[in-house]
Amino acid sequence: YQRRVHGASKKTDKGITISFSTLLGAAIMNNTFCLAIFLGLVFGKGLVWQFSAETISILVCEIAMCLLAFRTVHPTWTAGIVACIYPISLALVAILEKIGLD
């Protein structure tokens, strides 16, 4: 945590890019890990799967974030894309549920 704060406090392009990359990687790994645990519990306990729309939305968000993570420099406009991913994911869930996915 201190390295991220220290890197961002320099307010140089390199420091901010390193901080953003670290946070981006942590978010992607957290989502993937939580989704894997959730899927393991559902299949391990033999529960009924009713979360297709949400799972597809999570995967679409992760793919979008991974594509952003491959950049070596993160300009300011990428923050706008990251901020838009959440409302887009909500809309995607609503659309997928409307067409009949669980």
N, CA, C and O of each residue as an XYZ file, in Angstrom:
408
protein
N       0.825     -1.192      0.000
C       0.000      0.000      0.000
C       0.867      1.254      0.000
O       0.584      2.198     -0.738
N       1.910      1.278      0.808
C       2.753      2.458      0.902
C       3.465      2.741     -0.411
O       3.702      3.902     -0.746
N       3.811      1.694     -1.161
C       4.484      1.904     -2.437
C       3.556      2.589     -3.426
O       3.990      3.453     -4.187
N       2.260      2.205     -3.423
C       1.296      2.827     -4.337
C       1.110      4.294     -3.976
O       1.082      5.159     -4.852
N       0.982      4.570     -2.676
C       0.789      5.950     -2.244
C       2.035      6.761     -2.535
O       1.945      7.896     -3.001
N       3.188      6.190     -2.265
C       4.439      6.902     -2.517
C       4.609      7.174     -4.013
O       5.019      8.264     -4.412
N       4.289      6.171     -4.833
C       4.412      6.367     -6.287
C       3.462      7.426     -6.801
O       3.840      8.218     -7.664
N       2.248      7.465     -6.300
C       1.264      8.448     -6.747
C       1.570      9.833     -6.189
O       1.238     10.840     -6.816
N       2.199      9.894     -5.017
C       2.463     11.196     -4.421
C       3.537     11.971     -5.186
O       3.627     13.190     -5.047
N       4.342     11.294     -5.980
C       5.349     11.982     -6.790
C       4.708     12.816     -7.900
O       5.279     13.810     -8.348
N       3.524     12.405     -8.336
C       2.763     13.082     -9.381
C       3.541     13.237    -10.682
O       3.411     14.235    -11.391
N       4.340     12.241    -10.974
C       4.984     12.184    -12.276
C       4.201     11.194    -13.128
O       3.437     10.384    -12.603
N       4.390     11.258    -14.432
C       3.689     10.317    -15.310
C       4.024      8.880    -14.947
O       3.138      8.025    -14.912
N       5.288      8.608    -14.679
C       5.700      7.252    -14.352
C       5.104      6.803    -13.019
O       4.629      5.673    -12.909
N       5.122      7.666    -12.010
C       4.580      7.308    -10.704
C       3.095      7.036    -10.743
O       2.620      6.078    -10.133
N       2.358      7.868    -11.455
C       0.909      7.676    -11.559
C       0.599      6.434    -12.367
O      -0.329      5.696    -12.036
N       1.369      6.188    -13.432
C       1.156      4.993    -14.246
C       1.405      3.727    -13.439
O       0.648      2.763    -13.553
N       2.447      3.718    -12.633
C       2.735      2.550    -11.795
C       1.617      2.339    -10.784
O       1.186      1.206    -10.567
N       1.146      3.410    -10.165
C       0.054      3.294     -9.193
C      -1.218      2.782     -9.858
O      -1.891      1.899     -9.326
N      -1.543      3.338    -11.021
C      -2.750      2.918    -11.727
C      -2.637      1.461    -12.159
O      -3.605      0.708    -12.051
N      -1.477      1.060    -12.644
C      -1.284     -0.326    -13.065
C      -1.414     -1.287    -11.885
O      -1.989     -2.366    -12.023
N      -0.887     -0.900    -10.735
C      -0.984     -1.732     -9.545
C      -2.435     -1.896     -9.110
O      -2.875     -3.006     -8.812
N      -3.169     -0.804     -9.072
C      -4.581     -0.865     -8.687
C      -5.404     -1.643     -9.700
O      -6.307     -2.392     -9.327
N      -5.098     -1.470    -10.968
C      -5.803     -2.187    -12.026
C      -5.577     -3.688    -11.908
O      -6.521     -4.473    -12.007
N      -4.331     -4.085    -11.698
C      -4.014     -5.503    -11.529
C      -4.681     -6.095    -10.306
O      -5.168     -7.225    -10.350
N      -4.710     -5.341     -9.208
C      -5.358     -5.825     -7.990
C      -6.859     -6.004     -8.204
O      -7.440     -6.975     -7.720
N      -7.484     -5.085     -8.916
C      -8.927     -5.184     -9.172
C      -9.246     -6.392    -10.044
O     -10.205     -7.117     -9.778
N      -8.457     -6.607    -11.069
C      -8.690     -7.748    -11.967
C      -8.500     -9.058    -11.214
O      -9.313     -9.973    -11.343
N      -7.431     -9.152    -10.427
C      -7.189    -10.380     -9.676
C      -8.270    -10.615     -8.627
O      -8.676    -11.757     -8.413
N      -8.743     -9.564     -7.972
C      -9.795     -9.704     -6.968
C     -11.086    -10.203     -7.611
O     -11.719    -11.120     -7.089
N     -11.481     -9.613     -8.732
C     -12.709    -10.055     -9.408
C     -12.599    -11.503     -9.865
O     -13.539    -12.280     -9.699
N     -11.468    -11.865    -10.436
C     -11.281    -13.229    -10.917
C     -11.306    -14.228     -9.757
O     -11.938    -15.280     -9.854
N     -10.627    -13.898     -8.677
C     -10.561    -14.780     -7.519
C     -11.948    -14.960     -6.892
O     -12.343    -16.082     -6.574
N     -12.683    -13.867     -6.715
C     -14.028    -13.953     -6.117
C     -14.982    -14.730     -7.017
O     -15.796    -15.513     -6.528
N     -14.888    -14.520     -8.322
C     -15.739    -15.260     -9.248
C     -15.418    -16.749     -9.205
O     -16.327    -17.578     -9.245
N     -14.140    -17.097     -9.123
C     -13.755    -18.510     -9.042
C     -14.273    -19.157     -7.758
O     -14.749    -20.292     -7.786
N     -14.184    -18.446     -6.636
C     -14.709    -18.980     -5.375
C     -16.214    -19.175     -5.473
O     -16.742    -20.206     -5.057
N     -16.903    -18.180     -6.027
C     -18.352    -18.259     -6.177
C     -18.743    -19.438     -7.070
O     -19.652    -20.195     -6.729
N     -18.075    -19.598     -8.192
C     -18.383    -20.717     -9.085
C     -18.086    -22.049     -8.415
O     -18.837    -23.011     -8.583
N     -16.999    -22.112     -7.659
C     -16.671    -23.337     -6.939
C     -17.732    -23.710     -5.913
O     -18.086    -24.881     -5.779
N     -18.235    -22.722     -5.194
C     -19.292    -22.982     -4.216
C     -20.587    -23.430     -4.885
O     -21.249    -24.355     -4.414
N     -20.940    -22.776     -5.977
C     -22.179    -23.136     -6.677
C     -22.107    -24.565     -7.188
O     -23.035    -25.349     -6.983
N     -21.019    -24.905     -7.847
C     -20.902    -26.253     -8.401
C     -20.580    -27.292     -7.332
O     -21.016    -28.438     -7.437
N     -19.828    -26.911     -6.315
C     -19.484    -27.844     -5.244
C     -20.680    -28.244     -4.398
O     -20.777    -29.390     -3.959
N     -21.583    -27.315     -4.168
C     -22.777    -27.587     -3.365
C     -23.961    -28.031     -4.215
O     -25.019    -28.364     -3.680
N     -23.791    -28.039     -5.535
C     -24.871    -28.466     -6.427
C     -26.037    -27.490     -6.469
O     -27.187    -27.899     -6.631
N     -25.748    -26.207     -6.324
C     -26.797    -25.197     -6.343
C     -27.256    -24.918     -7.772
O     -26.554    -25.222     -8.736
N     -28.436    -24.340     -7.888
C     -28.965    -23.978     -9.205
C     -28.276    -22.691     -9.656
O     -28.161    -21.730     -8.895
N     -27.828    -22.696    -10.896
C     -27.132    -21.531    -11.444
C     -28.151    -20.542    -11.997
O     -28.887    -20.863    -12.930
N     -28.197    -19.338    -11.423
C     -29.136    -18.317    -11.873
C     -28.448    -16.967    -12.043
O     -29.065    -15.926    -11.818
N     -27.202    -16.975    -12.428
C     -26.435    -15.734    -12.484
C     -25.690    -15.561    -13.800
O     -24.593    -15.003    -13.821
N     -26.267    -16.028    -14.886
C     -25.582    -15.953    -16.176
C     -25.346    -14.515    -16.615
O     -24.251    -14.186    -17.072
N     -26.345    -13.658    -16.487
C     -26.211    -12.267    -16.927
C     -25.124    -11.546    -16.121
O     -24.311    -10.818    -16.690
N     -25.109    -11.746    -14.818
C     -24.112    -11.102    -13.971
C     -22.707    -11.599    -14.281
O     -21.757    -10.817    -14.327
N     -22.583    -12.905    -14.493
C     -21.268    -13.484    -14.798
C     -20.740    -12.978    -16.131
O     -19.561    -12.644    -16.247
N     -21.600    -12.918    -17.131
C     -21.180    -12.388    -18.439
C     -20.753    -10.932    -18.292
O     -19.766    -10.511    -18.894
N     -21.484    -10.169    -17.503
C     -21.134     -8.764    -17.285
C     -19.766     -8.632    -16.611
O     -18.960     -7.787    -17.000
N     -19.507     -9.462    -15.606
C     -18.209     -9.430    -14.932
C     -17.090     -9.765    -15.917
O     -16.053     -9.102    -15.932
N     -17.299    -10.787    -16.731
C     -16.262    -11.182    -17.692
C     -16.016    -10.093    -18.727
O     -14.869     -9.851    -19.103
N     -17.073     -9.432    -19.194
C     -16.906     -8.337    -20.153
C     -16.105     -7.198    -19.512
O     -15.219     -6.624    -20.145
N     -16.418     -6.879    -18.262
C     -15.669     -5.833    -17.550
C     -14.201     -6.211    -17.376
O     -13.317     -5.372    -17.549
N     -13.944     -7.460    -17.037
C     -12.562     -7.898    -16.867
C     -11.792     -7.842    -18.179
O     -10.624     -7.454    -18.198
N     -12.433     -8.223    -19.264
C     -11.765     -8.160    -20.566
C     -11.450     -6.711    -20.922
O     -10.359     -6.411    -21.408
N     -12.404     -5.810    -20.681
C     -12.163     -4.390    -20.956
C     -11.012     -3.858    -20.108
O     -10.159     -3.123    -20.606
N     -10.986     -4.226    -18.836
C      -9.903     -3.776    -17.962
C      -8.560     -4.382    -18.362
O      -7.525     -3.721    -18.274
N      -8.581     -5.643    -18.801
C      -7.332     -6.274    -19.263
C      -6.788     -5.562    -20.496
O      -5.579     -5.364    -20.622
N      -7.674     -5.181    -21.394
C      -7.228     -4.452    -22.579
C      -6.605     -3.114    -22.197
O      -5.626     -2.689    -22.810
N      -7.160     -2.454    -21.197
C      -6.556     -1.210    -20.712
C      -5.236     -1.476    -19.995
O      -4.323     -0.651    -20.044
N      -5.135     -2.609    -19.340
C      -3.927     -2.916    -18.570
C      -2.715     -3.152    -19.462
O      -1.579     -3.005    -19.009
N      -2.936     -3.513    -20.715
C      -1.808     -3.761    -21.609
C      -1.120     -2.482    -22.062
O      -0.041     -2.540    -22.651
N      -1.714     -1.349    -21.802
C      -1.077     -0.078    -22.153
C       0.117      0.148    -21.236
O       0.081     -0.221    -20.063
N       1.164      0.749    -21.764
C       2.326      1.046    -20.933
C       2.195      2.407    -20.254
O       2.785      2.635    -19.197
N       1.427      3.306    -20.854
C       1.159      4.614    -20.265
C      -0.347      4.787    -20.204
O      -1.056      4.467    -21.158
N      -0.829      5.292    -19.086
C      -2.265      5.471    -18.906
C      -2.582      6.970    -18.886
O      -2.452      7.621    -17.850
N      -3.000      7.516    -20.039
C      -3.372      8.935    -20.052
C      -4.641      9.172    -19.237
O      -5.323      8.226    -18.843
N      -4.940     10.413    -18.995
C      -6.074     10.773    -18.142
C      -7.399     10.260    -18.692
O      -8.293      9.912    -17.921
N      -7.535     10.209    -20.011
C      -8.815      9.789    -20.586
C      -9.150      8.339    -20.261
O     -10.319      7.959    -20.322
N      -8.163      7.521    -19.919
C      -8.466      6.133    -19.556
C      -9.250      6.062    -18.252
O      -9.989      5.104    -18.025
N      -9.095      7.070    -17.391
C      -9.881      7.106    -16.154
C     -11.366      7.242    -16.480
O     -12.209      6.677    -15.782
N     -11.685      7.979    -17.525
C     -13.080      8.102    -17.949
C     -13.651      6.781    -18.412
O     -14.808      6.465    -18.136
N     -12.840      6.010    -19.118
C     -13.284      4.688    -19.571
C     -13.521      3.775    -18.376
O     -14.526      3.068    -18.310
N     -12.590      3.798    -17.438
C     -12.728      2.959    -16.245
C     -13.981      3.352    -15.462
O     -14.702      2.482    -14.973
N     -14.244      4.643    -15.342
C     -15.431      5.103    -14.618
C     -16.725      4.706    -15.325
O     -17.753      4.518    -14.675
N     -16.681      4.579    -16.644
C     -17.876      4.214    -17.408
C     -18.158      2.710    -17.395
O     -19.258      2.288    -17.750
N     -17.192      1.909    -16.998
C     -17.380      0.458    -17.048
C     -18.487      0.006    -16.094
O     -19.256     -0.896    -16.428
N     -18.576      0.617    -14.920
C     -19.616      0.205    -13.965
C     -21.027      0.456    -14.496
O     -21.837     -0.471    -14.484
N     -21.365      1.666    -14.962
C     -22.716      1.848    -15.493
C     -22.988      0.991    -16.731
O     -24.113      0.542    -16.946
N     -21.965      0.769    -17.529
C     -22.133     -0.096    -18.699
C     -22.439     -1.522    -18.253
O     -23.267     -2.199    -18.862
N     -21.774     -1.980    -17.192
C     -22.033     -3.344    -16.704
C     -23.454     -3.479    -16.173
O     -24.095     -4.510    -16.375
N     -23.957     -2.443    -15.492
C     -25.340     -2.476    -15.019
C     -26.320     -2.541    -16.182
O     -27.295     -3.291    -16.142
N     -26.056     -1.752    -17.215
C     -26.920     -1.774    -18.401
C     -26.848     -3.127    -19.089
O     -27.863     -3.644    -19.554
N     -25.649     -3.704    -19.156
C     -25.492     -5.014    -19.785
C     -26.277     -6.088    -19.035
O     -26.904     -6.942    -19.661
N     -26.250     -6.053    -17.707
C     -27.025     -7.012    -16.919
C     -28.515     -6.838    -17.203
O     -29.234     -7.822    -17.380
N     -28.979     -5.590    -17.246
C     -30.403     -5.337    -17.512
C     -30.802     -5.853    -18.891
O     -31.865     -6.452    -19.049
N     -29.952     -5.621    -19.884
C     -30.245     -6.077    -21.253
C     -30.255     -7.594    -21.321
O     -31.158     -8.182    -21.915
N     -29.259     -8.233    -20.718
C     -29.178     -9.688    -20.749
C     -30.350    -10.334    -20.017
O     -30.864    -11.363    -20.456
N     -30.771     -9.742    -18.915
C     -31.933    -10.290    -18.202
C     -33.218    -10.070    -18.985
O     -34.136    -10.887    -18.926
N     -33.279     -8.966    -19.716
C     -34.474     -8.689    -20.521
C     -34.616     -9.674    -21.680
O     -35.732    -10.013    -22.075
N     -33.479    -10.137    -22.227
C     -33.559    -11.098    -23.344
C     -33.699    -12.540    -22.857
O     -33.804    -13.463    -23.664
N     -33.701    -12.733    -21.528
C     -34.021    -14.067    -21.017
C     -32.937    -14.802    -20.271
O     -33.172    -15.923    -19.819
N     -31.754    -14.223    -20.118
C     -30.730    -14.893    -19.310
C     -31.064    -14.715    -17.832
O     -31.665    -13.717    -17.433
N     -30.666    -15.694    -17.032
C     -30.931    -15.623    -15.587
C     -30.213    -14.444    -14.976
O     -30.313    -14.217    -13.770
